């Protein structure tokens, strides 16, 4: 998949629509041994991106990487991929360990055009990805499940992900498949990586902290 990005919103919308058609919502792995997590901190026109590779069985970090890049697009709702995915790709290119699945800080198919940052990144890299966002989109609606603190996310009457609150002291997170992973596996991976100490799954929390630390050390 080409890494040439759109230069305006009209192109970006078409780009999202094209990539959305390539999304696979089935598991493209037999076993998960390693999980990646990518997050970004911002200051002015700079993106401070951080990547973590986490051993799923040993429960430890096995690789960390960071990149600093100039942000070329302003923040525009539902087009966040223009700001973030280029830096995520730079992180991916630096990895010495390619994980079995990557958690992206952002939405996957829980997006009006079925193409949040986790989906765009997953299709471009041909990787299994999960979107885990800290905030919902305004167009989300929800339906109860038979599990405590778990709701299904709907967009235009279509199931696109899950809203999960693991403990009462934290706000919910918003989980959706990005690419090459099923709904069930997306949820189960995040559930297995939960911690009562963090709002986010463990690898994503570490990536979040690393991005913040990288930003502070670079200023």
ABEGO torsion letter per residue (X at the ends): XBABBBABAAAAAAAAAAAAAABBABBABABBABBBBBBBBBBEABBBBBBBBBBAAAGBBABBBBBBBBBABBBBBGAAAAAAAAAAAAAAAABABBBABBBBBEBBABBAAGBBAAAAAAAAAGBBBBBBBABBBAABBBBBBABBGBBBBBBGGBBAEBBBBABAABBBBBBBBABGBBAAAAAAAAAAABBAABABBAAAAAAAAAAAAAAAAAX
